[in-house]
Amino acid sequence: MSSEKKSHGLAHLQDQPEAEEKVLVVDFDNLAVIDAVVSNVSEWGCRLVSDDVKELYRSVGIRLLGANKMVKAQITSVKDTDAAVVFVKNEKTVSEKRREKRNNVSLPVKIADLEGLTEIVGTIIDAGNNGCQIKAEGLTALPEEVVLTMKKFKRPVVAEFAWRNDTSAGMRLLWNRTLEENEEDDDEEDFEVGHSAAAGA
């Protein structure tokens, strides 16, 4: 347990719900840098509060004032001025995510809950094998897992939110939830590289 508690640089705030401290947060994907207040620190994550929190996307570094190292973390959700954060304990997860090729696209998409009760129309603006970024209004009203429907695919694709705010979101595509094994490779390849022409459409 003690080794776990030392696994991140915010351990001195851990398990103290009222403890908070000013931090600098760097987004590794879009290079945004914001000032924030960290609180609700646990073994696995924390809360960030900032008026600029919507500048953050997924992979971030949290730096305490005066510290010479950052704590690697991932944004799981954003609402108003708050962000929920999980600490990255597996370096491979982040490095693999950074290596994934993404293509700028412009693809109409319908995002709905698994029951189909709530549906939002949006646009996929970049896409890769395992994920995509979507622009749409009202994304925070949807549950963690959703169904993406695109004209290109014969079947809807189940996805989960990696991060989101009111107008955009990063999605992780759960191919094995909807596609047969023999169709999976073809559809994934198409999703990654097959729509680059659509960016100019």
N, C-alpha and C positions, 0 to 999 in steps of 0.2 A: 504493500500500500504506500509506503513511504517513497519508493522509487517512482510510483505513478504520480505522486503529488509533486515530485521534482521534475516531472516530464515537461512542464511548461514554465515560462518565466513569470507567470502571474500567480504562482503558488502561494505567495504571502497574502493574497486576497481570497484564497479559496475557502469555500464553505462559510463565508461571512456575508450574508445577504445585504447588509447595510454598507459594506465596504465598497468604495469606488475610488478611481484614480484617473487622472488625465492621461491620454495616450495619443500617439500619432499612428494613423492607420494608412498603409500603402496598399493600393490595389495592384496586383501583379499583372492583371490582364489589360487594364486601360490606363495604368500609371497614375490614377488619381491619388492625391494625398489629402487627407482630412484630419482635423482635430476632433477627438471624441472623448467620451467618458466611459470607462469600462466598469462593469458591476456584475453582480450575480455570478461570480466566478466559481466554477465547479471543476472537477477532475477532467471533464470532457468538453466544456465550453464556457461561454460567457455572453453578456449582453453589451452591445455598444449603443450609445446614444449620441447623436449629433444632428444638427440641422442639415448637414451635407451627407447624411448616411445613404441617400439614394444614388450617390456617385459610385458606390461600391457594387461590385458584381459578385464574383465567386471567391477566387483565391486572394487572400490578403495577408499582410504582415502587421502585427500589432507591436508597437514599440513604446515602452514606458519612458517617461522623460528621464534622460540621463543614462539610459541603458545602452549597451553596445551591441545588443542582439535583438532581433525581432522574434515574436512568437508566430509561427505559421498557423493559419486558420482558414476556414471556409465559411462564407455566408450561407445560411440555410433559408432565411426569410428576411424581408424588409417590410416594415409597416410604419408609416409616418416618420418619426425621427429615431425609431428603434431598429436594430438589426440583431437577429439571433445568430450566434457563431458557434461552430464546433472546432476544437483544436485538431490539427493534423498530426496524427501519430505515425502514419504510414507514408514515408517520403515518396514511395513508388506511386501512390495514388495521384499526387500533384504532378509529378514529372510525366506520368503517362498522359494526364489531361493536357499538359502544355505541349506535348508532341503531336497531338491530334491535329490533322489538317482540317481547316475550316474554309468554306467557300462563301463569298458574298452572293446572296441570292435575293429574289423577291417572289415569294411563293404564297398565294392565298392559303389559309388554313382555318379550319374550325376546331376550337378547343372546347371540350365538353367534359362534365363529370362522368364517371363510369356508368351511371344510370341514365345519362342523357337528359337530365332535368334542366341543367343550365348549360347554355351554349354561347360561346363568344366567337366572333369572327376577327381574325388577325392576319398578320403577315410574318412569315419566316424570313429573317434578314441575313442569317448565316447558318450553315449546316455542315455537319461532319458525321462520321460513322456513328458516334455514340451520343450526339447531342445537337442542339440547335438553339438559336436565340429568336424569340418571338416578340413582335410589337403588337399590342392590343390594349384596349381599354377594359378595366374591370377584372384583371387577372387575380387580384387578391381575394375575390369572391369564390374562387374555385378551390376544391380540396387539393391535397398533396399529389394524388395520382389523377391523371386526366387521360382523355382519348383525343388524339390528333387525327383529323380527317383531311386528306389532300387528294385532289383529282388524280395525281400521278399514281397513287397506290390503290391496289384492288381492295385492301383491307385497312381499317383504321390502325393506328399505332398507339400503344399505351406508353405514356411518358410520366415522369415525375419532375417536380420543380427542384432545381438546384438552388435557384435564387429567384426572387421576383419583387417587383414594386407595382405601382398602379398602372404603368403603361408598357412595361417590358418584362421579360423573364428569360432565364436560361433553363433549358429542359434537358433531362437525361432520358434517352430513348430506351425503352425496355422491349427490345425486339422479340425476346423469347416469350413474351406474354401473348403475342398475337400471330406471329409468323411461324410457318412450318419450317423445319430445318432446311429443306431443299430450296425454299424461296428466300431464306434469310440473306444469303450472301449477295444475290442479285439485287434485292431491294436496298440493302445497306450501301452497296457500291453506287447505285443510282442516286441515293440520297446525298452521298458525299460529293460526287463529281458530275452527276448528270444534269444539274440545274444551273450550271454557271452561266449558260446562255440566257437564262431567265432573269438574271440580274439587270439586263438591259432592256427587258421587255416592258 
